[in-house]
Amino acid sequence: MRTAFLLLMILAVPCSGQLQTAPPVVVIADGGTNGRMESIFIPPIANAPFTLTLLTEWSRPFANGGTYTLTNQRRIARDGKGRIYEERWLLVPKGGKMASVMDVRQFADPNRHTLYNCFTDGKVCQLVSYSGSTQAVYKPATAPTGPLPDGTGFHQHEDLGVANTNGVDTTGYRETTTINPGVMGNDQPMISTREFWYSAQLGINLISKVDTPQSGKQVFNVKDLTTSEPDPALFELPEGYKIVDRTKE
């Protein structure tokens, strides 16, 4: 479904016949699955620092009508240079006895175009190229109301107004995409919804709810948000880790 939504977003971008130099525009939706669950998108924006804790709940339905819910929480930070620090913690059953553990720490530097994925198991940091840029323009993932290409379905956009979330002004949106029967092997209409509250100051969603037939319901909530410069130590690679350069492979 994320692929279908990104195709919709590409088709919705107007084109110009004039050649001009302009910053790239990046639009990426939260949620979905791609090998592992995708979370909220953190763009490398300069001069908009923050530190936060992200709470995640992922519920998937049983055939008998019940649900199976996984949860975790993790720390994310971005400094004034646009560098991003993210922790990745394993999802565990909600209300269960299994404790979540951090398996990866990520260090993205848009100025050096580097991303280090540091795995706690084995103490290895893999270096890969990072394409994010502080010169890009990042926008919330919305699309206008109207039919999808080739009669495949319909998209509905709703503005939900403004609110204050964690002390930061946010604007709410709801996107509902209906895929007609037969388009993706479905014998009934497939309806996916995305509701999110976007902070223009930070360029991220502070609340995001994604509900799709394929992935179930994913809810992301920010807490403990501060907009001051984070601790510089967060952006230092962990000691004792082996560095493996994957940029030339």
N, C-alpha and C positions, 0 to 999 in steps of 0.2 A: 504494500500500500504506500510505503514511503516513496518507492519508485514512481508510482502513478501520481502522487502529489507533486513530486519534483518536476515531472513532465508537465503537469498543469501549470506550475509556476513559470517554467521556461516559456511556455506558449503565451503566458499572460504578459511577458515583458515586452514593451514596445520597442521597435527598432528605428534607427535613424539612418538616412542615406548620407549624412555628412560624416566625414572622417574627422575625429577629434580625439584628443587625449583626455581620458576621464578615469577616475579610480574605478576598479571593478566593484560590482555589487554582488554581495553574497547573501543568499537566502536559504537557510537550512531549518527544517522542522525538527522539533523534539520527538522523542519516543521512537517506537518501532524496534525491530530486531535485525541484527546483521552479524550473525555469529554469536554475539552477545548483545544484551539489551543496550540500546542507545539511550543516552540521558539528555539533559538539556545541553544546548550548544553554547560554548564559551568562546566568543571571538577575541582576538588579540587587539583590543582597543587601548590606545595610549591615553594617559591622563584621566583614567576612570578606574582607580584602584578599588579593590574590595577584598574582604575575607568572609566566607559563609560556610554554613553546614547545609548540605542538601539531603533531605529525607526522601526516600523512594519507596513506593509500594507498587507491586506488580501482581495483579489478580487475573487468573485465567479460569474460565468456566469448566465445570465438569459436565458430562453428558446428562447426568441426573439432576442438574440444576444447582449444584453446589459450586464453590470456588476454592481455588488453591492460591494463597497469597504469600509472596516473598517480599522481604524488606531489607533495607540497609540504610546507613547514613555515612556521608563522607565529606571531607573538607576540600574546599576549592578556594584558590586565591589568585588575584591578578594584580600586578604592580603597575606603577605609573608608566613604565616602559612598554607595557603590553605583554610582559612575560606571564605565563600561566602555570600554576601548580595545581595538580589534581591528584587526589587519592582515589584508588579503586578498591572497594571492599566487596567481598563475596555476598551475594544475596542469600538470605536464610529464611526458613519458614517463620511467618509472623506468629508471635506468641509461643514459639517452640523453645527448646532448651539449647539448641545449637547456637553458638556464638559466631558472629561475623568476624572475619579477619581481613586485614589489608593484604592484597596480593600484588598490587602494582602502584608505583608512584610515577607520575608523568611530569616532565619539565619541558615546556614549550617556549622557545625564544624566537619571536618573529623577526628580530633584527639580525640574528645569526642563521635563521632558517633551519633551526635544529629542534628535534624532539627526542628526548630520552625517555624510554620506557624501562623503568627500573623494577625488576621482579624480585620480590622478597625471597622467593624460593630459588636458591642458587646464587643469590646476590649478584645479579647480572644486569647491567644497564645497556640496552640496545639503542644505538643512535641511528635515527632515520631522518630523512629530509622533512621539513615542515613548511607547508605552502602558505600558511596564514600570514596576513600582512596588516600592519597598522594603517596602511594607506587605503585599504578597502573600505567600502561603505556597507555596513551590516544593517539589514532591515528585518522586521518581524515577518514570519512566513505566513502571508495572507494572499488570497486570490479573490478576484471579483466574482460576484454571483453570476451564474450562467451555465450553459450546457458544456459538458466535456467534449473534447474532440471526437469526431467520427461517431457521434451518437452513443458514446459509451456510458453516459450517465449525466449527473448534474452536481454542481457545487454551489453551496449556500454560504455566504459570508455575513456575519453579524458583528456589529460594534456593541460592546457591553458597557461602554462608558469608562470613567476614570475612578481610581481608588488609591488609597494609601496602603502599601504593603511593606511591612517591616520598616516603616519610616521613610519609604521611597515612593514617589508618585509612579503609578502604573496605569496602563491602558489595557482594557480587556477586549478579547476577540474570541469568537467561536466560529470554527470552520467545519462544515458538514459536507462530506463527499459521499454521494450515492452512486454505486456502480451497478449498471443494469444486469439482469440475469444473462448468463452465458458469456459474459466478457472475460471472466477469470475462472471459468469452470464452476461458477455459482449457479444454483437453480433458483435462488431468490435474490432480491436486491441486497447488495452489500453496503452497509452504512457505517462510515467511520466519522468520528467527531474529534475535534481538537479544541480545547478551551484553554487559553493562557492569558496571563497578565504580565505585560511587557514593560520593562523599565527603559525608557529612552536614555536616561542618565547613565546606566550601566551597560545597555545593549544586550541584556539577557532577560529571560522569563523568570519571574520570582515564584509564580505558581503555574503549573502546566499539567493538564489532564488530557490523556490520549486514550481513546477507546476504539479499537478496531477488531473485526471478526478474527483476523489472523493472530494478533498478539495479545488480545484481551485488554484490560484496563491498566494503564500506567499513570501514577500520580506522583508529581515531583513538587516538593514544597521547600522553600528556602527558610532557614531560621538562623539566628545568631549573626545577622548581617551587620558588618561595619564597612564604612566607605573610606576609611583612612588607609594610609600606606601599610601594607602587610609587613611582617617581619622578614627582612632580607634573607635570613637563614633558610626560609622555606624554599628558596630557589637554588640552593646549593645541592649538588649531587651527594647522595649518601656515601659516607666513608666505607672503605673496604669492599666496594662493588667493582667488578670487572667491567670495563667498557668494551663493547663489541660494535664496531663501525659497520652499519649496514648500508650506508649511503652510496657505496661504490658497487654494490651487488646488482 
